[in-house]
Amino acid sequence: MANILRRVIMRKYKDLDLVAKKYYKDSNFCSVVAVATVCNMSFGKARIKMEKAGRPHRKGAYQWHYHEVIKRRGFKLEPVYGFEGHHAKTMGKKLSSGTYLVSVRGHVLAIVDGVINDWSASRSHRVREVYRVTKD
């Protein structure tokens, strides 16, 4: 039963977006939302962890920033091959079980059990990399 509860997305994108804009006056926070989603933590906690890893306020983050934070939280990132060039909006159906980070040009999004937790859920961004996130 406990495993089932942990698989549910802690916060929906709309909630995280509201918190980011209203309370933190932040922007360009797709990596913070992805970290909060895959690590199952609040936006504020993910933002602090990303800031310590080197993400400037209101600026985007490099891939190594959020990979480092996720690894420090006790998760493992395994590359998944074969999805390069696919559209981000179709990845939810293709990755129907598990937790994933999907990188597109200049953006990252999180998928948990087929649910895309990002504003770009209906966009046709081309996938560059996919990582499966598992607890170490």
N, CA, C and O atoms as a GROMACS GRO file, in nm:
protein
  544
    1MET      N    1   0.083  -0.120   0.000
    1MET     CA    2   0.000   0.000   0.000
    1MET      C    3   0.087   0.126   0.000
    1MET      O    4   0.057   0.222  -0.071
    2ALA      N    5   0.194   0.126   0.080
    2ALA     CA    6   0.280   0.244   0.088
    2ALA      C    7   0.345   0.274  -0.047
    2ALA      O    8   0.362   0.390  -0.083
    3ASN      N    9   0.382   0.169  -0.121
    3ASN     CA   10   0.444   0.191  -0.252
    3ASN      C   11   0.348   0.258  -0.349
    3ASN      O   12   0.390   0.341  -0.429
    4ILE      N   13   0.222   0.223  -0.343
    4ILE     CA   14   0.122   0.284  -0.430
    4ILE      C   15   0.109   0.432  -0.400
    4ILE      O   16   0.098   0.513  -0.492
    5LEU      N   17   0.109   0.469  -0.274
    5LEU     CA   18   0.095   0.610  -0.236
    5LEU      C   19   0.215   0.692  -0.279
    5LEU      O   20   0.199   0.809  -0.314
    6ARG      N   21   0.331   0.635  -0.279
    6ARG     CA   22   0.451   0.709  -0.319
    6ARG      C   23   0.457   0.733  -0.469
    6ARG      O   24   0.527   0.824  -0.512
    7ARG      N   25   0.386   0.657  -0.548
    7ARG     CA   26   0.390   0.669  -0.693
    7ARG      C   27   0.303   0.784  -0.743
    7ARG      O   28   0.318   0.827  -0.858
    8VAL      N   29   0.214   0.834  -0.660
    8VAL     CA   30   0.125   0.943  -0.699
    8VAL      C   31   0.204   1.073  -0.704
    8VAL      O   32   0.288   1.098  -0.617
    9ILE      N   33   0.178   1.156  -0.803
    9ILE     CA   34   0.246   1.284  -0.812
    9ILE      C   35   0.205   1.371  -0.694
    9ILE      O   36   0.086   1.393  -0.670
   10MET      N   37   0.304   1.420  -0.620
   10MET     CA   38   0.278   1.496  -0.499
   10MET      C   39   0.204   1.625  -0.529
   10MET      O   40   0.106   1.659  -0.462
   11ARG      N   41   0.250   1.696  -0.628
   11ARG     CA   42   0.187   1.822  -0.665
   11ARG      C   43   0.167   1.826  -0.816
   11ARG      O   44   0.255   1.785  -0.892
   12LYS      N   45   0.055   1.874  -0.858
   12LYS     CA   46   0.028   1.890  -1.001
   12LYS      C   47   0.103   2.012  -1.052
   12LYS      O   48   0.141   2.099  -0.973
   13TYR      N   49   0.124   2.019  -1.183
   13TYR     CA   50   0.200   2.129  -1.241
   13TYR      C   51   0.136   2.264  -1.209
   13TYR      O   52   0.207   2.360  -1.177
   14LYS      N   53   0.005   2.274  -1.216
   14LYS     CA   54  -0.063   2.402  -1.191
   14LYS      C   55  -0.034   2.451  -1.049
   14LYS      O   56  -0.016   2.571  -1.028
   15ASP      N   57  -0.031   2.360  -0.952
   15ASP     CA   58  -0.001   2.398  -0.814
   15ASP      C   59   0.143   2.445  -0.800
   15ASP      O   60   0.170   2.546  -0.735
   16LEU      N   61   0.236   2.372  -0.861
   16LEU     CA   62   0.377   2.410  -0.855
   16LEU      C   63   0.402   2.543  -0.926
   16LEU      O   64   0.481   2.625  -0.879
   17ASP      N   65   0.335   2.565  -1.037
   17ASP     CA   66   0.346   2.690  -1.112
   17ASP      C   67   0.296   2.807  -1.028
   17ASP      O   68   0.360   2.913  -1.025
   18LEU      N   69   0.185   2.789  -0.961
   18LEU     CA   70   0.129   2.894  -0.876
   18LEU      C   71   0.225   2.929  -0.763
   18LEU      O   72   0.250   3.047  -0.737
   19VAL      N   73   0.278   2.830  -0.696
   19VAL     CA   74   0.373   2.852  -0.586
   19VAL      C   75   0.497   2.925  -0.637
   19VAL      O   76   0.544   3.019  -0.573
   20ALA      N   77   0.550   2.881  -0.750
   20ALA     CA   78   0.672   2.942  -0.806
   20ALA      C   79   0.653   3.089  -0.838
   20ALA      O   80   0.738   3.171  -0.806
   21LYS      N   81   0.541   3.122  -0.900
   21LYS     CA   82   0.519   3.260  -0.941
   21LYS      C   83   0.472   3.350  -0.828
   21LYS      O   84   0.516   3.465  -0.817
   22LYS      N   85   0.384   3.299  -0.743
   22LYS     CA   86   0.325   3.382  -0.639
   22LYS      C   87   0.418   3.403  -0.520
   22LYS      O   88   0.435   3.515  -0.472
   23TYR      N   89   0.479   3.295  -0.472
   23TYR     CA   90   0.557   3.304  -0.349
   23TYR      C   91   0.706   3.324  -0.371
   23TYR      O   92   0.773   3.385  -0.287
   24TYR      N   93   0.760   3.273  -0.482
   24TYR     CA   94   0.903   3.282  -0.505
   24TYR      C   95   0.939   3.379  -0.617
   24TYR      O   96   1.057   3.406  -0.640
   25LYS      N   97   0.839   3.433  -0.688
   25LYS     CA   98   0.863   3.525  -0.800
   25LYS      C   99   0.967   3.467  -0.896
   25LYS      O  100   1.058   3.536  -0.941
   26ASP      N  101   0.952   3.339  -0.925
   26ASP     CA  102   1.049   3.266  -1.005
   26ASP      C  103   0.997   3.246  -1.148
   26ASP      O  104   0.876   3.253  -1.172
   27SER      N  105   1.087   3.222  -1.240
   27SER     CA  106   1.053   3.189  -1.378
   27SER      C  107   1.160   3.095  -1.430
   27SER      O  108   1.263   3.076  -1.365
   28ASN      N  109   1.138   3.036  -1.546
   28ASN     CA  110   1.233   2.939  -1.602
   28ASN      C  111   1.263   2.826  -1.504
   28ASN      O  112   1.379   2.793  -1.480
   29PHE      N  113   1.159   2.769  -1.448
   29PHE     CA  114   1.175   2.672  -1.339
   29PHE      C  115   1.134   2.529  -1.378
   29PHE      O  116   1.092   2.451  -1.293
   30CYS      N  117   1.146   2.496  -1.506
   30CYS     CA  118   1.106   2.361  -1.548
   30CYS      C  119   1.189   2.253  -1.478
   30CYS      O  120   1.136   2.147  -1.444
   31SER      N  121   1.317   2.279  -1.456
   31SER     CA  122   1.402   2.180  -1.389
   31SER      C  123   1.363   2.164  -1.242
   31SER      O  124   1.372   2.054  -1.187
   32VAL      N  125   1.320   2.272  -1.179
   32VAL     CA  126   1.277   2.265  -1.038
   32VAL      C  127   1.148   2.183  -1.028
   32VAL      O  128   1.134   2.101  -0.937
   33VAL      N  129   1.055   2.203  -1.120
   33VAL     CA  130   0.931   2.125  -1.122
   33VAL      C  131   0.962   1.978  -1.148
   33VAL      O  132   0.902   1.890  -1.086
   34ALA      N  133   1.055   1.950  -1.238
   34ALA     CA  134   1.092   1.811  -1.268
   34ALA      C  135   1.155   1.744  -1.146
   34ALA      O  136   1.122   1.630  -1.114
   35VAL      N  137   1.244   1.814  -1.077
   35VAL     CA  138   1.307   1.760  -0.956
   35VAL      C  139   1.203   1.738  -0.847
   35VAL      O  140   1.202   1.634  -0.782
   36ALA      N  141   1.115   1.835  -0.826
   36ALA     CA  142   1.010   1.822  -0.726
   36ALA      C  143   0.920   1.702  -0.756
   36ALA      O  144   0.878   1.632  -0.664
   37THR      N  145   0.892   1.678  -0.882
   37THR     CA  146   0.804   1.569  -0.922
   37THR      C  147   0.871   1.433  -0.904
   37THR      O  148   0.813   1.344  -0.842
   38VAL      N  149   0.991   1.416  -0.957
   38VAL     CA  150   1.054   1.284  -0.950
   38VAL      C  151   1.103   1.249  -0.810
   38VAL      O  152   1.108   1.132  -0.774
   39CYS      N  153   1.139   1.351  -0.731
   39CYS     CA  154   1.184   1.326  -0.593
   39CYS      C  155   1.070   1.335  -0.492
   39CYS      O  156   1.091   1.313  -0.373
   40ASN      N  157   0.951   1.368  -0.539
   40ASN     CA  158   0.831   1.376  -0.455
   40ASN      C  159   0.851   1.473  -0.338
   40ASN      O  160   0.834   1.437  -0.221
   41MET      N  161   0.887   1.597  -0.371
   41MET     CA  162   0.906   1.700  -0.269
   41MET      C  163   0.837   1.829  -0.312
   41MET      O  164   0.789   1.840  -0.424
   42SER      N  165   0.833   1.924  -0.223
   42SER     CA  166   0.767   2.052  -0.251
   42SER      C  167   0.853   2.137  -0.345
   42SER      O  168   0.972   2.112  -0.363
   43PHE      N  169   0.790   2.238  -0.405
   43PHE     CA  170   0.863   2.328  -0.495
   43PHE      C  171   0.973   2.402  -0.418
   43PHE      O  172   1.085   2.414  -0.466
   44GLY      N  173   0.940   2.450  -0.299
   44GLY     CA  174   1.037   2.526  -0.220
   44GLY      C  175   1.161   2.447  -0.187
   44GLY      O  176   1.272   2.498  -0.199
   45LYS      N  177   1.142   2.324  -0.146
   45LYS     CA  178   1.256   2.238  -0.112
   45LYS      C  179   1.339   2.208  -0.237
   45LYS      O  180   1.462   2.211  -0.233
   46ALA      N  181   1.272   2.178  -0.348
   46ALA     CA  182   1.344   2.150  -0.473
   46ALA      C  183   1.418   2.274  -0.521
   46ALA      O  184   1.530   2.263  -0.573
   47ARG      N  185   1.358   2.390  -0.504
   47ARG     CA  186   1.421   2.516  -0.545
   47ARG      C  187   1.549   2.542  -0.464
   47ARG      O  188   1.650   2.583  -0.520
   48ILE      N  189   1.544   2.518  -0.335
   48ILE     CA  190   1.661   2.537  -0.249
   48ILE      C  191   1.772   2.441  -0.289
   48ILE      O  192   1.889   2.480  -0.299
   49LYS      N  193   1.737   2.316  -0.313
   49LYS     CA  194   1.837   2.215  -0.354
   49LYS      C  195   1.899   2.253  -0.489
   49LYS      O  196   2.020   2.239  -0.508
   50MET      N  197   1.817   2.302  -0.581
   50MET     CA  198   1.869   2.343  -0.711
   50MET      C  199   1.958   2.467  -0.700
   50MET      O  200   2.057   2.480  -0.771
   51GLU      N  201   1.921   2.556  -0.611
   51GLU     CA  202   2.002   2.677  -0.589
   51GLU      C  203   2.139   2.639  -0.535
   51GLU      O  204   2.240   2.696  -0.576
   52LYS      N  205   2.143   2.544  -0.442
   52LYS     CA  206   2.270   2.498  -0.386
   52LYS      C  207   2.355   2.426  -0.491
   52LYS      O  208   2.478   2.427  -0.483
   53ALA      N  209   2.289   2.364  -0.589
   53ALA     CA  210   2.361   2.295  -0.696
   53ALA      C  211   2.413   2.392  -0.803
   53ALA      O  212   2.494   2.355  -0.887
   54GLY      N  213   2.365   2.519  -0.799
   54GLY     CA  214   2.417   2.618  -0.892
   54GLY      C  215   2.316   2.686  -0.982
   54GLY      O  216   2.354   2.766  -1.066
   55ARG      N  217   2.186   2.655  -0.967
   55ARG     CA  218   2.085   2.720  -1.050
   55ARG      C  219   2.061   2.862  -1.001
   55ARG      O  220   2.020   2.880  -0.887
   56PRO      N  221   2.085   2.964  -1.085
   56PRO     CA  222   2.057   3.101  -1.045
   56PRO      C  223   1.906   3.128  -1.042
   56PRO      O  224   1.829   3.064  -1.114
   57HIS      N  225   1.865   3.223  -0.959
   57HIS     CA  226   1.724   3.259  -0.949
   57HIS      C  227   1.675   3.315  -1.082
   57HIS      O  228   1.742   3.398  -1.144
   58ARG      N  229   1.556   3.269  -1.125
   58ARG     CA  230   1.491   3.312  -1.248
   58ARG      C  231   1.571   3.279  -1.374
   58ARG      O  232   1.554   3.344  -1.478
   59LYS      N  233   1.657   3.181  -1.364
   59LYS     CA  234   1.736   3.136  -1.479
   59LYS      C  235   1.717   2.986  -1.494
   59LYS      O  236   1.681   2.916  -1.399
   60GLY      N  237   1.742   2.937  -1.612
   60GLY     CA  238   1.734   2.794  -1.635
   60GLY      C  239   1.852   2.722  -1.573
   60GLY      O  240   1.948   2.785  -1.527
   61ALA      N  241   1.846   2.591  -1.573
   61ALA     CA  242   1.952   2.509  -1.515
   61ALA      C  243   2.009   2.417  -1.622
   61ALA      O  244   1.941   2.380  -1.717
   62TYR      N  245   2.134   2.382  -1.605
   62TYR     CA  246   2.196   2.284  -1.692
   62TYR      C  247   2.157   2.145  -1.644
   62TYR      O  248   2.115   2.126  -1.530
   63GLN      N  249   2.173   2.049  -1.733
   63GLN     CA  250   2.134   1.912  -1.702
   63GLN      C  251   2.208   1.859  -1.580
   63GLN      O  252   2.149   1.790  -1.497
   64TRP      N  253   2.336   1.890  -1.568
   64TRP     CA  254   2.412   1.838  -1.455
   64TRP      C  255   2.362   1.894  -1.323
   64TRP      O  256   2.381   1.830  -1.220
   65HIS      N  257   2.298   2.013  -1.322
   65HIS     CA  258   2.242   2.068  -1.198
   65HIS      C  259   2.135   1.975  -1.142
   65HIS      O  260   2.143   1.932  -1.026
   66TYR      N  261   2.035   1.944  -1.224
   66TYR     CA  262   1.926   1.863  -1.171
   66TYR      C  263   1.962   1.716  -1.158
   66TYR      O  264   1.905   1.646  -1.074
   67HIS      N  265   2.056   1.667  -1.238
   67HIS     CA  266   2.102   1.529  -1.219
   67HIS      C  267   2.172   1.515  -1.084
   67HIS      O  268   2.153   1.416  -1.013
   68GLU      N  269   2.253   1.614  -1.050
   68GLU     CA  270   2.325   1.612  -0.923
   68GLU      C  271   2.228   1.613  -0.805
   68GLU      O  272   2.246   1.538  -0.708
   69VAL      N  273   2.126   1.698  -0.812
   69VAL     CA  274   2.028   1.707  -0.703
   69VAL      C  275   1.952   1.575  -0.688
   69VAL      O  276   1.932   1.527  -0.576
   70ILE      N  277   1.911   1.517  -0.798
   70ILE     CA  278   1.836   1.391  -0.793
   70ILE      C  279   1.923   1.279  -0.735
   70ILE      O  280   1.875   1.199  -0.655
   71LYS      N  281   2.048   1.273  -0.775
   71LYS     CA  282   2.139   1.171  -0.722
   71LYS      C  283   2.165   1.191  -0.573
   71LYS      O  284   2.172   1.094  -0.498
   72ARG      N  285   2.179   1.315  -0.530
   72ARG     CA  286   2.200   1.343  -0.387
   72ARG      C  287   2.079   1.304  -0.302
   72ARG      O  288   2.093   1.273  -0.184
   73ARG      N  289   1.962   1.305  -0.362
   73ARG     CA  290   1.839   1.268  -0.291
   73ARG      C  291   1.823   1.116  -0.282
   73ARG      O  292   1.725   1.067  -0.226
   74GLY      N  293   1.919   1.041  -0.337
   74GLY     CA  294   1.916   0.895  -0.325
   74GLY      C  295   1.847   0.824  -0.440
   74GLY      O  296   1.800   0.712  -0.424
   75PHE      N  297   1.842   0.888  -0.556
   75PHE     CA  298   1.780   0.828  -0.673
   75PHE      C  299   1.888   0.796  -0.776
   75PHE      O  300   1.996   0.855  -0.776
   76LYS      N  301   1.857   0.702  -0.863
   76LYS     CA  302   1.949   0.663  -0.968
   76LYS      C  303   1.887   0.698  -1.104
   76LYS      O  304   1.768   0.677  -1.125
   77LEU      N  305   1.968   0.751  -1.194
   77LEU     CA  306   1.924   0.788  -1.329
   77LEU      C  307   1.981   0.688  -1.429
   77LEU      O  308   2.103   0.676  -1.442
   78GLU      N  309   1.894   0.618  -1.499
   78GLU     CA  310   1.936   0.522  -1.600
   78GLU      C  311   1.888   0.571  -1.736
   78GLU      O  312   1.768   0.594  -1.755
   79PRO      N  313   1.978   0.586  -1.833
   79PRO     CA  314   1.935   0.629  -1.966
   79PRO      C  315   1.846   0.523  -2.032
   79PRO      O  316   1.869   0.403  -2.019
   80VAL      N  317   1.743   0.571  -2.101
   80VAL     CA  318   1.653   0.484  -2.176
   80VAL      C  319   1.668   0.523  -2.323
   80VAL      O  320   1.647   0.639  -2.359
   81TYR      N  321   1.704   0.427  -2.406
   81TYR     CA  322   1.731   0.457  -2.545
   81TYR      C  323   1.612   0.420  -2.633
   81TYR      O  324   1.530   0.336  -2.595
   82GLY      N  325   1.604   0.481  -2.750
   82GLY     CA  326   1.502   0.447  -2.847
   82GLY      C  327   1.390   0.549  -2.860
   82GLY      O  328   1.300   0.531  -2.942
   83PHE      N  329   1.393   0.655  -2.782
   83PHE     CA  330   1.286   0.756  -2.787
   83PHE      C  331   1.332   0.888  -2.847
   83PHE      O  332   1.253   0.982  -2.856
   84GLU      N  333   1.459   0.897  -2.888
   84GLU     CA  334   1.511   1.020  -2.945
   84GLU      C  335   1.432   1.055  -3.071
   84GLU      O  336   1.414   0.970  -3.159
   85GLY      N  337   1.385   1.179  -3.080
   85GLY     CA  338   1.310   1.224  -3.196
   85GLY      C  339   1.159   1.210  -3.183
   85GLY      O  340   1.085   1.266  -3.263
   86HIS      N  341   1.112   1.137  -3.084
   86HIS     CA  342   0.967   1.125  -3.062
   86HIS      C  343   0.914   1.257  -3.007
   86HIS      O  344   0.991   1.341  -2.961
   87HIS      N  345   0.783   1.275  -3.012
   87HIS     CA  346   0.722   1.397  -2.959
   87HIS      C  347   0.700   1.382  -2.809
   87HIS      O  348   0.661   1.275  -2.762
   88ALA      N  349   0.724   1.489  -2.734
   88ALA     CA  350   0.708   1.487  -2.589
   88ALA      C  351   0.564   1.456  -2.548
   88ALA      O  352   0.542   1.390  -2.447
   89LYS      N  353   0.468   1.503  -2.625
   89LYS     CA  354   0.328   1.485  -2.587
   89LYS      C  355   0.284   1.338  -2.594
   89LYS      O  356   0.184   1.301  -2.532
   90THR      N  357   0.355   1.255  -2.667
   90THR     CA  358   0.320   1.112  -2.676
   90THR      C  359   0.396   1.026  -2.577
   90THR      O  360   0.370   0.906  -2.567
   91MET      N  361   0.488   1.084  -2.503
   91MET     CA  362   0.572   1.006  -2.414
   91MET      C  363   0.495   0.948  -2.294
   91MET      O  364   0.534   0.845  -2.240
   92GLY      N  365   0.388   1.013  -2.254
   92GLY     CA  366   0.308   0.961  -2.144
   92GLY      C  367   0.253   0.823  -2.173
   92GLY      O  368   0.251   0.737  -2.085
   93LYS      N  369   0.207   0.802  -2.296
   93LYS     CA  370   0.154   0.671  -2.335
   93LYS      C  371   0.265   0.568  -2.349
   93LYS      O  372   0.246   0.451  -2.318
   94LYS      N  373   0.381   0.612  -2.396
   94LYS     CA  374   0.492   0.520  -2.418
   94LYS      C  375   0.562   0.481  -2.288
   94LYS      O  376   0.616   0.371  -2.277
   95LEU      N  377   0.560   0.570  -2.191
   95LEU     CA  378   0.624   0.544  -2.061
   95LEU      C  379   0.515   0.537  -1.955
   95LEU      O  380   0.506   0.622  -1.867
   96SER      N  381   0.432   0.434  -1.964
   96SER     CA  382   0.311   0.428  -1.882
   96SER      C  383   0.335   0.382  -1.739
   96SER      O  384   0.246   0.398  -1.655
   97SER      N  385   0.451   0.327  -1.708
   97SER     CA  386   0.477   0.290  -1.569
   97SER      C  387   0.619   0.329  -1.532
   97SER      O  388   0.712   0.307  -1.610
   98GLY      N  389   0.636   0.386  -1.415
   98GLY     CA  390   0.766   0.430  -1.369
   98GLY      C  391   0.777   0.582  -1.369
   98GLY      O  392   0.684   0.653  -1.404
   99THR      N  393   0.895   0.628  -1.327
   99THR     CA  394   0.923   0.771  -1.318
   99THR      C  395   1.035   0.804  -1.415
   99THR      O  396   1.138   0.737  -1.417
  100TYR      N  397   1.015   0.909  -1.496
  100TYR     CA  398   1.110   0.943  -1.601
  100TYR      C  399   1.135   1.094  -1.608
  100TYR      O  400   1.048   1.175  -1.575
  101LEU      N  401   1.256   1.129  -1.651
  101LEU     CA  402   1.291   1.265  -1.690
  101LEU      C  403   1.308   1.264  -1.841
  101LEU      O  404   1.379   1.180  -1.895
  102VAL      N  405   1.244   1.356  -1.908
  102VAL     CA  406   1.253   1.365  -2.054
  102VAL      C  407   1.312   1.502  -2.089
  102VAL      O  408   1.257   1.605  -2.051
  103SER      N  409   1.423   1.500  -2.160
  103SER     CA  410   1.488   1.624  -2.202
  103SER      C  411   1.454   1.654  -2.346
  103SER      O  412   1.463   1.568  -2.433
  104VAL      N  413   1.414   1.778  -2.370
  104VAL     CA  414   1.395   1.830  -2.504
  104VAL      C  415   1.486   1.953  -2.514
  104VAL      O  416   1.548   1.991  -2.416
  105ARG      N  417   1.493   2.014  -2.629
  105ARG     CA  418   1.583   2.128  -2.646
  105ARG      C  419   1.545   2.242  -2.552
  105ARG      O  420   1.438   2.301  -2.566
  106GLY      N  421   1.632   2.272  -2.457
  106GLY     CA  422   1.612   2.383  -2.366
  106GLY      C  423   1.505   2.362  -2.260
  106GLY      O  424   1.459   2.458  -2.199
  107HIS      N  425   1.464   2.236  -2.237
  107HIS     CA  426   1.354   2.210  -2.144
  107HIS      C  427   1.364   2.068  -2.090
  107HIS      O  428   1.423   1.981  -2.155
  108VAL      N  429   1.308   2.045  -1.973
  108VAL     CA  430   1.300   1.912  -1.915
  108VAL      C  431   1.162   1.895  -1.854
  108VAL      O  432   1.104   1.990  -1.801
  109LEU      N  433   1.109   1.773  -1.862
  109LEU     CA  434   0.978   1.746  -1.803
  109LEU      C  435   0.981   1.611  -1.733
  109LEU      O  436   1.065   1.526  -1.763
  110ALA      N  437   0.890   1.594  -1.639
  110ALA     CA  438   0.882   1.470  -1.561
  110ALA      C  439   0.757   1.393  -1.599
  110ALA      O  440   0.651   1.451  -1.624
  111ILE      N  441   0.771   1.262  -1.602
  111ILE     CA  442   0.658   1.173  -1.628
  111ILE      C  443   0.653   1.070  -1.517
  111ILE      O  444   0.752   1.000  -1.491
  112VAL      N  445   0.538   1.060  -1.450
  112VAL     CA  446   0.519   0.960  -1.345
  112VAL      C  447   0.399   0.875  -1.383
  112VAL      O  448   0.287   0.924  -1.392
  113ASP      N  449   0.424   0.747  -1.405
  113ASP     CA  450   0.320   0.650  -1.443
  113ASP      C  451   0.232   0.700  -1.557
  113ASP      O  452   0.110   0.688  -1.553
  114GLY      N  453   0.297   0.754  -1.659
  114GLY     CA  454   0.225   0.797  -1.779
  114GLY      C  455   0.165   0.936  -1.773
  114GLY      O  456   0.108   0.981  -1.872
  115VAL      N  457   0.177   1.005  -1.660
  115VAL     CA  458   0.122   1.140  -1.645
  115VAL      C  459   0.236   1.241  -1.659
  115VAL      O  460   0.332   1.239  -1.583
  116ILE      N  461   0.223   1.328  -1.759
  116ILE     CA  462   0.324   1.432  -1.782
  116ILE      C  463   0.293   1.549  -1.690
  116ILE      O  464   0.185   1.608  -1.698
  117ASN      N  465   0.387   1.583  -1.603
  117ASN     CA  466   0.368   1.693  -1.508
  117ASN      C  467   0.445   1.815  -1.557
  117ASN      O  468   0.552   1.848  -1.505
  118ASP      N  469   0.388   1.883  -1.658
  118ASP     CA  470   0.456   1.997  -1.716
  118ASP      C  471   0.358   2.074  -1.805
  118ASP      O  472   0.256   2.019  -1.847
  119TRP      N  473   0.389   2.199  -1.832
  119TRP     CA  474   0.303   2.280  -1.918
  119TRP      C  475   0.308   2.232  -2.062
  119TRP      O  476   0.215   2.258  -2.139
  120SER      N  477   0.415   2.164  -2.100
  120SER     CA  478   0.433   2.122  -2.239
  120SER      C  479   0.371   1.986  -2.269
  120SER      O  480   0.409   1.922  -2.367
  121ALA      N  481   0.276   1.942  -2.189
  121ALA     CA  482   0.216   1.809  -2.206
  121ALA      C  483   0.147   1.793  -2.340
  121ALA      O  484   0.134   1.681  -2.389
  122SER      N  485   0.103   1.902  -2.401
  122SER     CA  486   0.034   1.892  -2.530
  122SER      C  487   0.118   1.946  -2.645
  122SER      O  488   0.067   1.966  -2.756
  123ARG      N  489   0.246   1.971  -2.621
  123ARG     CA  490   0.333   2.027  -2.724
  123ARG      C  491   0.409   1.918  -2.799
  123ARG      O  492   0.424   1.806  -2.750
  124SER      N  493   0.455   1.951  -2.916
  124SER     CA  494   0.524   1.854  -3.002
  124SER      C  495   0.676   1.872  -2.999
  124SER      O  496   0.742   1.864  -3.102
  125HIS      N  497   0.730   1.895  -2.882
  125HIS     CA  498   0.876   1.907  -2.870
  125HIS      C  499   0.941   1.772  -2.901
  125HIS      O  500   0.887   1.667  -2.866
  126ARG      N  501   1.055   1.775  -2.966
  126ARG     CA  502   1.127   1.652  -2.999
  126ARG      C  503   1.214   1.609  -2.881
  126ARG      O  504   1.289   1.689  -2.825
  127VAL      N  505   1.203   1.484  -2.845
  127VAL     CA  506   1.277   1.428  -2.731
  127VAL      C  507   1.423   1.411  -2.768
  127VAL      O  508   1.457   1.362  -2.876
  128ARG      N  509   1.510   1.452  -2.676
  128ARG     CA  510   1.654   1.433  -2.694
  128ARG      C  511   1.705   1.318  -2.609
  128ARG      O  512   1.780   1.233  -2.657
  129GLU      N  513   1.664   1.315  -2.480
  129GLU     CA  514   1.710   1.210  -2.388
  129GLU      C  515   1.598   1.172  -2.293
  129GLU      O  516   1.512   1.254  -2.258
  130VAL      N  517   1.600   1.046  -2.251
  130VAL     CA  518   1.505   0.997  -2.151
  130VAL      C  519   1.584   0.924  -2.044
  130VAL      O  520   1.673   0.844  -2.074
  131TYR      N  521   1.552   0.952  -1.918
  131TYR     CA  522   1.615   0.886  -1.805
  131TYR      C  523   1.508   0.826  -1.715
  131TYR      O  524   1.408   0.892  -1.684
  132ARG      N  525   1.528   0.702  -1.675
  132ARG     CA  526   1.440   0.638  -1.577
  132ARG      C  527   1.494   0.670  -1.439
  132ARG      O  528   1.614   0.652  -1.414
  133VAL      N  529   1.409   0.716  -1.350
  133VAL     CA  530   1.450   0.753  -1.215
  133VAL      C  531   1.400   0.646  -1.119
  133VAL      O  532   1.280   0.619  -1.110
  134THR      N  533   1.495   0.584  -1.048
  134THR     CA  534   1.460   0.481  -0.951
  134THR      C  535   1.527   0.510  -0.818
  134THR      O  536   1.632   0.574  -0.812
  135LYS      N  537   1.465   0.463  -0.712
  135LYS     CA  538   1.522   0.482  -0.578
  135LYS      C  539   1.643   0.391  -0.565
  135LYS      O  540   1.636   0.272  -0.597
  136ASP      N  541   1.754   0.447  -0.519
  136ASP     CA  542   1.879   0.370  -0.504
  136ASP      C  543   1.871   0.266  -0.396
  136ASP      O  544   1.968   0.194  -0.373
   0.00000   0.00000   0.00000
